[in-house]
C-alpha cells in the first residue's frame, strides 16, 4: 500500500513538473498503476489475510 501510494504521488508530481503545458501520457499510466497498487494494498489491509496466504510467506494455492 505504501509503495503504491508513493509511486502514484511521486510520478504525478514528476509528470506535472516535467511538462506542465502538455499531458505526458506514459507518466500518467504509471500513476494509474500506482493508484491500483495502493487500492489493492488498502483492500488487503482492511480485509485481512486471504485463505491462500501461507504463514511463512508466499501462497498455498495447491492446499499443502
VEXVEXVO-22224 format. One record per residue: y, x, z of N, C-alpha, C in turn; residue number from 1. Coordinates in Angstrom, 3 decimals. Atoms other than C-alpha are relative to their C-alpha. Layout:
BEGIN
<node><n_v>Y</n_v><n_u>X</n_u><n_w>Z</n_w><ca_v>Y</ca_v><ca_u>X</ca_u><ca_w>Z</ca_w><c_v>Y</c_v><c_u>X</c_u><c_w>Z</c_w><seq>NUM</seq></node>
...
END
This chain:
BEGIN
<node><n_v>-1.178</n_v><n_u>0.834</n_u><n_w>0.000</n_w><ca_v>0.000</ca_v><ca_u>0.000</ca_u><ca_w>0.000</ca_w><c_v>1.241</c_v><c_u>0.879</c_u><c_w>0.000</c_w><seq>1</seq></node>
<node><n_v>-1.146</n_v><n_u>-0.889</n_u><n_w>-0.097</n_w><ca_v>2.384</ca_v><ca_u>2.772</ca_u><ca_w>0.913</ca_w><c_v>0.219</c_v><c_u>0.763</c_u><c_w>-1.305</c_w><seq>2</seq></node>
<node><n_v>-0.110</n_v><n_u>-0.758</n_u><n_w>1.252</n_w><ca_v>1.643</ca_v><ca_u>4.779</ca_u><ca_w>-2.243</ca_w><c_v>0.542</c_v><c_u>-0.893</c_u><c_w>-1.110</c_w><seq>3</seq></node>
<node><n_v>-0.492</n_v><n_u>0.920</n_u><n_w>1.021</n_w><ca_v>2.192</ca_v><ca_u>1.748</ca_u><ca_w>-4.480</ca_w><c_v>1.463</c_v><c_u>-0.332</c_u><c_w>0.174</c_w><seq>4</seq></node>
<node><n_v>-1.408</n_v><n_u>0.287</n_u><n_w>-0.269</n_w><ca_v>5.469</ca_v><ca_u>0.917</ca_u><ca_w>-2.800</ca_w><c_v>0.898</c_v><c_u>1.170</c_u><c_w>-0.340</c_w><seq>5</seq></node>
<node><n_v>-0.792</n_v><n_u>-1.193</n_u><n_w>0.318</n_w><ca_v>6.744</ca_v><ca_u>4.465</ca_u><ca_w>-3.065</ca_w><c_v>0.055</c_v><c_u>0.254</c_u><c_w>-1.500</c_w><seq>6</seq></node>
<node><n_v>0.051</n_v><n_u>-0.180</n_u><n_w>1.445</n_w><ca_v>5.631</ca_v><ca_u>4.692</ca_u><ca_w>-6.690</ca_w><c_v>0.936</c_v><c_u>-0.978</c_u><c_w>-0.698</c_w><seq>7</seq></node>
<node><n_v>-0.840</n_v><n_u>1.013</n_u><n_w>0.627</n_w><ca_v>7.373</ca_v><ca_u>1.446</ca_u><ca_w>-7.619</ca_w><c_v>1.482</c_v><c_u>0.278</c_u><c_w>0.243</c_w><seq>8</seq></node>
<node><n_v>-1.406</n_v><n_u>-0.245</n_u><n_w>-0.319</n_w><ca_v>10.634</ca_v><ca_u>2.247</ca_u><ca_w>-5.829</ca_w><c_v>0.482</c_v><c_u>1.289</c_u><c_w>-0.654</c_w><seq>9</seq></node>
<node><n_v>-0.395</n_v><n_u>-1.280</n_u><n_w>0.586</n_w><ca_v>10.705</ca_v><ca_u>5.864</ca_u><ca_w>-6.995</ca_w><c_v>0.220</c_v><c_u>-0.079</c_u><c_w>-1.498</c_w><seq>10</seq></node>
<node><n_v>-0.159</n_v><n_u>0.096</n_u><n_w>1.449</n_w><ca_v>10.169</ca_v><ca_u>5.065</ca_u><ca_w>-10.655</ca_w><c_v>1.072</c_v><c_u>-1.007</c_u><c_w>-0.392</c_w><seq>11</seq></node>
<node><n_v>-1.091</n_v><n_u>0.928</n_u><n_w>0.292</n_w><ca_v>12.585</ca_v><ca_u>2.105</ca_u><ca_w>-10.529</ca_w><c_v>1.340</c_v><c_u>0.718</c_u><c_w>0.111</c_w><seq>12</seq></node>
<node><n_v>-1.235</n_v><n_u>-0.777</n_u><n_w>-0.157</n_w><ca_v>15.328</ca_v><ca_u>4.389</ca_u><ca_w>-9.208</ca_w><c_v>0.137</c_v><c_u>1.006</c_u><c_w>-1.128</c_w><seq>13</seq></node>
<node><n_v>-0.034</n_v><n_u>-0.985</n_u><n_w>1.081</n_w><ca_v>14.408</ca_v><ca_u>7.063</ca_u><ca_w>-11.751</ca_w><c_v>0.324</c_v><c_u>-0.660</c_u><c_w>-1.339</c_w><seq>14</seq></node>
<node><n_v>-0.255</n_v><n_u>0.703</n_u><n_w>1.256</n_w><ca_v>14.417</ca_v><ca_u>4.515</ca_u><ca_w>-14.604</ca_w><c_v>1.460</c_v><c_u>-0.424</c_u><c_w>-0.100</c_w><seq>15</seq></node>
<node><n_v>-1.398</n_v><n_u>0.412</n_u><n_w>0.017</n_w><ca_v>17.854</ca_v><ca_u>3.227</ca_u><ca_w>-13.618</ca_w><c_v>0.948</c_v><c_u>1.189</c_u><c_w>-0.132</c_w><seq>16</seq></node>
<node><n_v>-0.865</n_v><n_u>-1.185</n_u><n_w>0.072</n_w><ca_v>19.341</ca_v><ca_u>6.711</ca_u><ca_w>-13.193</ca_w><c_v>-0.166</c_v><c_u>0.760</c_u><c_w>-1.307</c_w><seq>17</seq></node>
<node><n_v>0.268</n_v><n_u>-0.773</n_u><n_w>1.214</n_w><ca_v>17.720</ca_v><ca_u>8.220</ca_u><ca_w>-16.279</ca_w><c_v>0.761</c_v><c_u>-0.563</c_u><c_w>-1.186</c_w><seq>18</seq></node>
<node><n_v>-0.641</n_v><n_u>0.609</n_u><n_w>1.164</n_w><ca_v>19.171</ca_v><ca_u>5.759</ca_u><ca_w>-18.734</ca_w><c_v>0.529</c_v><c_u>-1.380</c_u><c_w>0.371</c_w><seq>19</seq></node>
<node><n_v>-0.497</n_v><n_u>1.297</n_u><n_w>-0.466</n_w><ca_v>21.358</ca_v><ca_u>3.023</ca_u><ca_w>-17.237</ca_w><c_v>0.429</c_v><c_u>-0.946</c_u><c_w>-1.119</c_w><seq>20</seq></node>
<node><n_v>-0.481</n_v><n_u>0.865</n_u><n_w>1.066</n_w><ca_v>22.606</ca_v><ca_u>1.743</ca_u><ca_w>-20.611</ca_w><c_v>-1.123</c_v><c_u>-0.568</c_u><c_w>-0.869</c_w><seq>21</seq></node>
<node><n_v>1.123</n_v><n_u>0.522</n_u><n_w>0.772</n_w><ca_v>19.158</ca_v><ca_u>1.211</ca_u><ca_w>-22.156</ca_w><c_v>-1.168</c_v><c_u>-0.288</c_u><c_w>0.931</c_w><seq>22</seq></node>
<node><n_v>1.172</n_v><n_u>0.353</n_u><n_w>-0.807</n_w><ca_v>15.794</ca_v><ca_u>-0.035</ca_u><ca_w>-20.949</ca_w><c_v>-1.161</c_v><c_u>0.922</c_u><c_w>-0.361</c_w><seq>23</seq></node>
<node><n_v>1.136</n_v><n_u>-0.892</n_u><n_w>0.272</n_w><ca_v>13.216</ca_v><ca_u>2.766</ca_u><ca_w>-20.749</ca_w><c_v>-1.315</c_v><c_u>-0.711</c_u><c_w>0.301</c_w><seq>24</seq></node>
<node><n_v>1.198</n_v><n_u>0.819</n_u><n_w>-0.148</n_w><ca_v>10.059</ca_v><ca_u>0.705</ca_u><ca_w>-21.319</ca_w><c_v>-1.142</c_v><c_u>0.642</c_u><c_w>0.753</c_w><seq>25</seq></node>
<node><n_v>1.154</n_v><n_u>-0.585</n_u><n_w>-0.685</n_w><ca_v>7.333</ca_v><ca_u>3.162</ca_u><ca_w>-20.233</ca_w><c_v>0.209</c_v><c_u>0.202</c_u><c_w>1.495</c_w><seq>26</seq></node>
<node><n_v>-0.240</n_v><n_u>-0.162</n_u><n_w>-1.435</n_w><ca_v>9.010</ca_v><ca_u>3.777</ca_u><ca_w>-16.874</ca_w><c_v>-0.172</c_v><c_u>-1.329</c_u><c_w>0.732</c_w><seq>27</seq></node>
<node><n_v>0.154</n_v><n_u>1.299</n_u><n_w>-0.648</n_w><ca_v>9.060</ca_v><ca_u>0.053</ca_u><ca_w>-16.128</ca_w><c_v>-1.464</c_v><c_u>-0.412</c_u><c_w>0.080</c_w><seq>28</seq></node>
<node><n_v>1.438</n_v><n_u>0.254</n_u><n_w>-0.088</n_w><ca_v>5.335</ca_v><ca_u>-0.107</ca_u><ca_w>-16.873</ca_w><c_v>-0.560</c_v><c_u>0.659</c_u><c_w>1.260</c_w><seq>29</seq></node>
<node><n_v>0.442</n_v><n_u>-0.692</n_u><n_w>-1.218</n_w><ca_v>4.779</ca_v><ca_u>2.452</ca_u><ca_w>-14.094</ca_w><c_v>0.493</c_v><c_u>-0.743</c_u><c_w>1.237</c_w><seq>30</seq></node>
<node><n_v>-0.514</n_v><n_u>0.799</n_u><n_w>-1.121</n_w><ca_v>6.999</ca_v><ca_u>0.385</ca_u><ca_w>-11.792</ca_w><c_v>-0.887</c_v><c_u>-1.234</c_u><c_w>0.206</c_w><seq>31</seq></node>
<node><n_v>0.875</n_v><n_u>1.167</n_u><n_w>-0.100</n_w><ca_v>4.849</ca_v><ca_u>-2.653</ca_u><ca_w>-12.580</ca_w><c_v>-1.343</c_v><c_u>0.343</c_u><c_w>0.616</c_w><seq>32</seq></node>
<node><n_v>1.274</n_v><n_u>-0.430</n_u><n_w>-0.593</n_w><ca_v>1.640</ca_v><ca_u>-0.766</ca_u><ca_w>-11.779</ca_w><c_v>0.173</c_v><c_u>0.324</c_u><c_w>1.484</c_w><seq>33</seq></node>
<node><n_v>-0.265</n_v><n_u>-0.286</n_u><n_w>-1.415</n_w><ca_v>3.194</ca_v><ca_u>0.449</ca_u><ca_w>-8.525</ca_w><c_v>0.097</c_v><c_u>-1.273</c_u><c_w>0.821</c_w><seq>34</seq></node>
<node><n_v>-0.104</n_v><n_u>1.286</n_u><n_w>-0.696</n_w><ca_v>4.039</ca_v><ca_u>-3.131</ca_u><ca_w>-7.572</ca_w><c_v>-1.386</c_v><c_u>-0.624</c_u><c_w>0.160</c_w><seq>35</seq></node>
<node><n_v>1.357</n_v><n_u>0.540</n_u><n_w>-0.104</n_w><ca_v>0.467</ca_v><ca_u>-4.213</ca_u><ca_w>-8.357</ca_w><c_v>-0.826</c_v><c_u>0.723</c_u><c_w>1.063</c_w><seq>36</seq></node>
<node><n_v>0.724</n_v><n_u>-0.766</n_u><n_w>-1.025</n_w><ca_v>-0.961</ca_v><ca_u>-1.397</ca_u><ca_w>-6.199</ca_w><c_v>0.501</c_v><c_u>-0.381</c_u><c_w>1.386</c_w><seq>37</seq></node>
<node><n_v>-0.572</n_v><n_u>0.412</n_u><n_w>-1.278</n_w><ca_v>1.435</ca_v><ca_u>-2.365</ca_u><ca_w>-3.397</ca_w><c_v>-0.525</c_v><c_u>-1.372</c_u><c_w>0.413</c_w><seq>38</seq></node>
<node><n_v>0.473</n_v><n_u>1.345</n_u><n_w>-0.323</n_w><ca_v>0.424</ca_v><ca_u>-6.030</ca_u><ca_w>-3.604</ca_w><c_v>-1.482</c_v><c_u>-0.010</c_u><c_w>0.359</c_w><seq>39</seq></node>
<node><n_v>1.417</n_v><n_u>-0.081</n_u><n_w>-0.341</n_w><ca_v>-3.282</ca_v><ca_u>-5.153</ca_u><ca_w>-3.604</ca_w><c_v>-0.185</c_v><c_u>0.609</c_u><c_w>1.400</c_w><seq>40</seq></node>
<node><n_v>0.067</n_v><n_u>-0.595</n_u><n_w>-1.334</n_w><ca_v>-2.767</ca_v><ca_u>-2.928</ca_u><ca_w>-0.555</ca_w><c_v>0.432</c_v><c_u>-0.972</c_u><c_w>1.075</c_w><seq>41</seq></node>
<node><n_v>-0.454</n_v><n_u>1.011</n_u><n_w>-0.950</n_w><ca_v>-0.847</ca_v><ca_u>-5.703</ca_u><ca_w>1.177</ca_w><c_v>-1.072</c_v><c_u>-1.075</c_u><c_w>0.196</c_w><seq>42</seq></node>
<node><n_v>1.084</n_v><n_u>0.980</n_u><n_w>-0.089</n_w><ca_v>-3.639</ca_v><ca_u>-8.172</ca_u><ca_w>0.367</ca_w><c_v>-1.146</c_v><c_u>0.522</c_u><c_w>0.862</c_w><seq>43</seq></node>
<node><n_v>1.102</n_v><n_u>-0.566</n_u><n_w>-0.785</n_w><ca_v>-6.285</ca_v><ca_u>-5.826</ca_u><ca_w>1.775</ca_w><c_v>0.397</c_v><c_u>0.188</c_u><c_w>1.458</c_w><seq>44</seq></node>
<node><n_v>-0.449</n_v><n_u>-0.154</n_u><n_w>-1.385</n_w><ca_v>-4.165</ca_v><ca_u>-5.179</ca_u><ca_w>4.886</ca_w><c_v>-0.033</c_v><c_u>-1.338</c_u><c_w>0.732</c_w><seq>45</seq></node>
<node><n_v>-0.014</n_v><n_u>1.315</n_u><n_w>-0.628</n_w><ca_v>-3.823</ca_v><ca_u>-8.905</ca_u><ca_w>5.558</ca_w><c_v>-1.417</c_v><c_u>-0.558</c_u><c_w>0.123</c_w><seq>46</seq></node>
<node><n_v>1.342</n_v><n_u>0.581</n_u><n_w>0.018</n_w><ca_v>-7.370</ca_v><ca_u>-9.918</ca_u><ca_w>4.594</ca_w><c_v>-0.985</c_v><c_u>0.777</c_u><c_w>0.864</c_w><seq>47</seq></node>
<node><n_v>0.939</n_v><n_u>-0.812</n_u><n_w>-0.761</n_w><ca_v>-9.126</ca_v><ca_u>-7.030</ca_u><ca_w>6.299</ca_w><c_v>-1.065</c_v><c_u>0.585</c_u><c_w>-0.893</c_w><seq>48</seq></node>
<node><n_v>1.035</n_v><n_u>-0.647</n_u><n_w>0.797</n_w><ca_v>-12.225</ca_v><ca_u>-5.140</ca_u><ca_w>5.190</ca_w><c_v>-0.853</c_v><c_u>-1.001</c_u><c_w>-0.772</c_w><seq>49</seq></node>
<node><n_v>0.874</n_v><n_u>0.819</n_u><n_w>0.840</n_w><ca_v>-14.417</ca_v><ca_u>-6.518</ca_u><ca_w>2.440</ca_w><c_v>-1.436</c_v><c_u>0.132</c_u><c_w>0.487</c_w><seq>50</seq></node>
<node><n_v>1.413</n_v><n_u>-0.082</n_u><n_w>-0.353</n_w><ca_v>-18.096</ca_v><ca_u>-7.248</ca_u><ca_w>2.869</ca_w><c_v>-0.688</c_v><c_u>1.137</c_u><c_w>-0.748</c_w><seq>51</seq></node>
<node><n_v>0.570</n_v><n_u>-1.116</n_u><n_w>0.750</n_w><ca_v>-18.713</ca_v><ca_u>-4.470</ca_u><ca_w>0.325</ca_w><c_v>0.410</c_v><c_u>1.365</c_u><c_w>0.546</c_w><seq>52</seq></node>
<node><n_v>-0.461</n_v><n_u>-1.281</n_u><n_w>-0.545</n_w><ca_v>-16.871</ca_v><ca_u>-1.795</ca_u><ca_w>2.334</ca_w><c_v>-1.057</c_v><c_u>0.619</c_u><c_w>0.899</c_w><seq>53</seq></node>
<node><n_v>0.944</n_v><n_u>-0.740</n_u><n_w>-0.832</n_w><ca_v>-19.122</ca_v><ca_u>0.837</ca_u><ca_w>3.853</ca_w><c_v>0.774</c_v><c_u>0.618</c_u><c_w>1.158</c_w><seq>54</seq></node>
<node><n_v>-0.714</n_v><n_u>-0.515</n_u><n_w>-1.176</n_w><ca_v>-18.224</ca_v><ca_u>2.023</ca_u><ca_w>7.363</ca_w><c_v>0.397</c_v><c_u>1.454</c_u><c_w>-0.139</c_w><seq>55</seq></node>
<node><n_v>-0.300</n_v><n_u>-1.435</n_u><n_w>0.128</n_w><ca_v>-18.295</ca_v><ca_u>5.704</ca_u><ca_w>6.358</ca_w><c_v>0.764</c_v><c_u>0.315</c_u><c_w>-1.276</c_w><seq>56</seq></node>
<node><n_v>-0.787</n_v><n_u>-0.208</n_u><n_w>1.208</n_w><ca_v>-16.154</ca_v><ca_u>5.225</ca_u><ca_w>3.243</ca_w><c_v>-0.775</c_v><c_u>-0.405</c_u><c_w>-1.239</c_w><seq>57</seq></node>
<node><n_v>0.635</n_v><n_u>0.420</n_u><n_w>1.238</n_w><ca_v>-16.836</ca_v><ca_u>4.114</ca_u><ca_w>-0.299</ca_w><c_v>-0.422</c_v><c_u>-1.454</c_u><c_w>0.065</c_w><seq>58</seq></node>
<node><n_v>0.478</n_v><n_u>1.386</n_u><n_w>0.008</n_w><ca_v>-18.593</ca_v><ca_u>0.887</ca_u><ca_w>-1.160</ca_w><c_v>-1.512</c_v><c_u>-0.028</c_u><c_w>0.142</c_w><seq>59</seq></node>
<node><n_v>1.440</n_v><n_u>0.213</n_u><n_w>-0.155</n_w><ca_v>-22.022</ca_v><ca_u>-0.504</ca_u><ca_w>-0.512</ca_w><c_v>-0.401</c_v><c_u>-1.151</c_u><c_w>-0.924</c_w><seq>60</seq></node>
<node><n_v>0.159</n_v><n_u>1.096</n_u><n_w>0.940</n_w><ca_v>-22.257</ca_v><ca_u>-2.619</ca_u><ca_w>-3.665</ca_w><c_v>-1.453</c_v><c_u>-0.372</c_u><c_w>-0.265</c_w><seq>61</seq></node>
<node><n_v>1.395</n_v><n_u>0.335</n_u><n_w>0.270</n_w><ca_v>-26.026</ca_v><ca_u>-2.374</ca_u><ca_w>-4.058</ca_w><c_v>-0.768</c_v><c_u>-0.320</c_u><c_w>1.292</c_w><seq>62</seq></node>
<node><n_v>0.620</n_v><n_u>0.526</n_u><n_w>-1.204</n_w><ca_v>-26.750</ca_v><ca_u>-3.511</ca_u><ca_w>-0.483</ca_w><c_v>-0.798</c_v><c_u>0.968</c_u><c_w>0.837</c_w><seq>63</seq></node>
<node><n_v>0.753</n_v><n_u>-0.957</n_u><n_w>-0.812</n_w><ca_v>-28.083</ca_v><ca_u>-0.307</ca_u><ca_w>1.038</ca_w><c_v>0.682</c_v><c_u>0.283</c_u><c_w>1.294</c_w><seq>64</seq></node>
END
